Amino acid sequence: METAKGPDGAEFEHAIEVLEEQTSVLWRRERTTSHALAKTVHPEMEPAAYGILTLLQREGSLRATDIALSIGVGKPSVSRQLAALERLGLVNRQLDPFDARSQRVLLTSLGEQQLAAAQTGRRIAFTALMGSWRPEDLKSLGALIARLNSTYRKDTW
């Protein structure tokens, strides 16, 4: 298999190695954070469900199929997560007004409150962690992470 040389050859390859190492560390830390965050929303909530809640917060009501497409997992996994979130009182389902054969999922009041509390806690933690950073560095980091995330939407793996 040929290695990616990119526009600058060895320099590009070294940058990719550093990126791979640092993203591995970041994702490992984020997994730990996600577990803790899920528990602040509800002690019985699985970490993977946090992303579903934030998606519903951002998009409003969605069909389970649309949730699965948005987060890149199969519908059976989403259905299992939604059933658990519904049992916990964090989401509910309503008939789709445009398609009576379908249901839309939305956050309950409890889901909105618990998610907002967890997000507030996360922002407080970020502020404590990155309080010494300059605002322009935070903006640059946010923009670069957004750019990285947009490449994953292309599903290039």
N, C-alpha and C positions, 0 to 999 in steps of 0.2 A: 504494500500500500504506500502511496506517495504522500509525503507530509506536505501540509499547506505552507508554501513559502510566502505568499502574500506579496504586497508591493515592495517590501524592503528585505526580503530574504531572511537572513539569520536574525536580524533585529526583530522582525515580525514574529518569527518562530519563538524567540525568547519571550516576547511580550505575551504570546499565547500561553506559554508554559506558566508564567507568573499569574496570568488571568485564571487558568485552570486551578492552580493551587489556592489562590485567594478566594475564588468562588466556592471551592470545596469547603473551606473553613467557614465562609459566610453561610452557606446552606446548612452546614452542620449546626451552627449556632442558631440559625433561624428555625430549624426543626425543634430544638429545645425550647425556644421562645414560643413557637406555635403550640406546643403541648401545654405550656403554662397559660398562654392566652386563652386557649379553649376552655381550660378549667375555670378561668375567671368569668367566662360567659355562663357556663353551667358545669358543675363538677362531673357530670356524666357525659359531656359532649366530647366526641372524638376530634382530634386536631384538624383532620381533613375537612370537617364541616365548617370551620371558620371561614374558609374561602367562599363557601356557598352563601353564608350569611352576608359577607361583605359584597358579594355580587348582587344579591337581592337588595341590599341597601342602596347600591349605586344605580341599579337598573329598574328597580321596582319589581312588579310581579313578572314571573317568567314561567314558561313550561319546563318540565323536567328535561325534555330533549334539548332545549336551548341552554339550560344550565350545564348539561353534559358537554355540549359543544364548546361552551365558553371556557370551561375549566380543563377540557382535554381528557376527560375520562368517559368510560362507558355508562350508558343509561342504567344498567343494573347497580353499579356503584352509587350513582346519584340517588336512585330510588331508595336504596338502603339507608343512605345518609339522611334523605328527606324524611323517611319514616321515623328515624331516631329523633330528628329535630322536631318533628310534629309531636311525638310522645313527650318531649321535654317542654312543649308549649312555646317553642321559639318561632315556628312557622305554621302556617295553615294553608289549605288548598281551597281554591274557589273555581267554579266553572268559568271557562274562558268565554267571555261575551262574544267573541268572534267565531268560536268553534265549540259547539255544545258537546262534542265528543272528547274535548280536551280540558285539562285543569291547569290553572296557573298557581304558582306557589308564591307566597309573600310572607314577609316578617310579621309577627304578631307585635302587639305593644310591648310585651315582655321581651321578645327578641330584639326589638329596636333599643330598648333600655339597656339590656345586658350587653349588647354589642357596643353601644355608645360608651358604656362604662369601661369595657375592655380596651377600646380604642383610646380613651382618655388616659388610661394607665400606660398604654404603649407609648403615647406621645410624651408623657411625663418621663418615662424611662429613656426615650430618645433624647429628650432635652438634657437630662442628667448626663447621659453618655457623651453627647456631642456638643455640650454647652460651650466648649472652648473653640469650636470650629467657627470660621467666618461664615456669615450668611451666603456669600457668593460661592464658597466651597460646597456648602450644603445644596445650593441650587444646581451646581455643576454635577455633584454626585447624583442627585435626583434625576437630572436630565440624562446622564449616562446610563443609569439603571433603567429608566424608561426606554431608552434606545435598545438596550440589551433585551428587555422584556419584549419589545416589538419584534425582534428577530425570532424569538421563540414562537410567536404567533404564526410564523411562516412554516413551522413544523419541519425544520431542516434535518432532523436526526434521522 
